[in-house]
Amino acid sequence: MSGGDKAGKNSTHFKEQIATTMRVNGYKEIDKSAMQEILTGLVTCTEKVFAKNVVLGKNVYGVDWRTDFIYFNGKGFRIIHARWQQVGGSVDEKFPFFVANARKATKDSIFVLGGDGFKQGARDWLKAQKRPPIVEVFTEEEFQTWANDGNL
């Protein structure tokens, strides 16, 4: 398996762990078209739901911007940006792009970082960006604890 294939597999597994955390905490997974109807107000929702890969508009380059996750907790929406870096690489070099897109959005954002490959300086920089709409920056373990404490 190539390095890119392995990284993609690990990222998929990481994101599935986040989806499992959502389910365990009472969220129902819905498809992205159903979430689009809720986002645009075509459908009223009172339950806790989440969806993956929902287009939220255009990114800072004018291209469709897909979220990793967006969830509705009965009161409002939040976006989860999930980033996996098992070994040193370039994901953390893309943090400014992710932050610029999060700031462009009108929904609160949470970043969840998994793996030990992020440069400490990059992780520190991302944590320093924590101000609305970026409301939390977590490691995988911190996110799990936060969710288990009923904060989703």
CORHUSUL-V381844 format. One record per backbone hydrogen bond with DSSP energy under -1.0 kcal/mol. CO is the residue of the C=O (numbers start at 1). NH is the residue of the N-H. E is the energy in kcal/mol with one decimal. If there is no record, write none. Layout:
co=CO nh=NH e=E
co=CO nh=NH e=E
//
This chain:
co=2 nh=6 e=-2.5
co=3 nh=7 e=-2.4
co=4 nh=8 e=-2.3
co=5 nh=9 e=-2.2
co=6 nh=10 e=-2.6
co=7 nh=11 e=-2.4
co=8 nh=12 e=-2.3
co=9 nh=13 e=-2.2
co=10 nh=14 e=-2.4
co=11 nh=15 e=-2.5
co=12 nh=16 e=-2.0
co=13 nh=17 e=-1.8
co=14 nh=18 e=-1.5
co=15 nh=19 e=-2.2
co=16 nh=20 e=-2.4
co=17 nh=21 e=-2.1
co=18 nh=22 e=-2.1
co=19 nh=23 e=-2.4
co=20 nh=24 e=-2.9
co=21 nh=25 e=-1.4
co=22 nh=27 e=-2.3
co=23 nh=26 e=-2.0
co=28 nh=50 e=-2.1
co=31 nh=35 e=-1.9
co=32 nh=36 e=-2.2
co=33 nh=37 e=-1.7
co=34 nh=38 e=-1.6
co=35 nh=39 e=-3.0
co=36 nh=40 e=-2.2
co=37 nh=42 e=-1.6
co=37 nh=43 e=-1.6
co=38 nh=41 e=-1.0
co=48 nh=28 e=-2.3
co=49 nh=72 e=-2.8
co=50 nh=30 e=-2.8
co=51 nh=70 e=-2.0
co=54 nh=67 e=-2.3
co=57 nh=65 e=-3.1
co=59 nh=62 e=-2.2
co=63 nh=59 e=-3.5
co=65 nh=56 e=-2.8
co=69 nh=80 e=-2.4
co=70 nh=51 e=-2.1
co=71 nh=78 e=-2.2
co=72 nh=49 e=-1.8
co=76 nh=73 e=-2.1
co=78 nh=71 e=-2.9
co=79 nh=110 e=-2.5
co=80 nh=69 e=-1.5
co=81 nh=112 e=-2.9
co=83 nh=114 e=-2.8
co=85 nh=117 e=-3.5
co=91 nh=94 e=-1.7
co=92 nh=95 e=-1.2
co=94 nh=98 e=-2.0
co=95 nh=99 e=-2.9
co=96 nh=100 e=-2.4
co=97 nh=101 e=-2.1
co=98 nh=102 e=-2.3
co=99 nh=103 e=-2.6
co=100 nh=104 e=-1.3
co=101 nh=105 e=-1.2
co=108 nh=79 e=-2.9
co=109 nh=135 e=-2.5
co=109 nh=136 e=-1.1
co=110 nh=81 e=-3.2
co=111 nh=138 e=-3.1
co=112 nh=83 e=-2.7
co=113 nh=140 e=-1.4
co=114 nh=85 e=-2.5
co=119 nh=123 e=-2.4
co=120 nh=124 e=-2.7
co=121 nh=125 e=-2.3
co=122 nh=126 e=-2.5
co=123 nh=127 e=-2.3
co=124 nh=128 e=-1.8
co=126 nh=129 e=-1.3
co=127 nh=130 e=-1.4
co=129 nh=131 e=-1.2
co=131 nh=134 e=-2.3
co=133 nh=109 e=-3.6
co=136 nh=111 e=-2.3
co=138 nh=113 e=-2.9
co=139 nh=143 e=-2.4
co=140 nh=144 e=-2.1
co=141 nh=145 e=-2.2
co=142 nh=146 e=-2.6
co=143 nh=147 e=-2.9
co=144 nh=148 e=-2.7
co=145 nh=149 e=-1.6
co=146 nh=151 e=-1.7
co=147 nh=150 e=-2.0
//
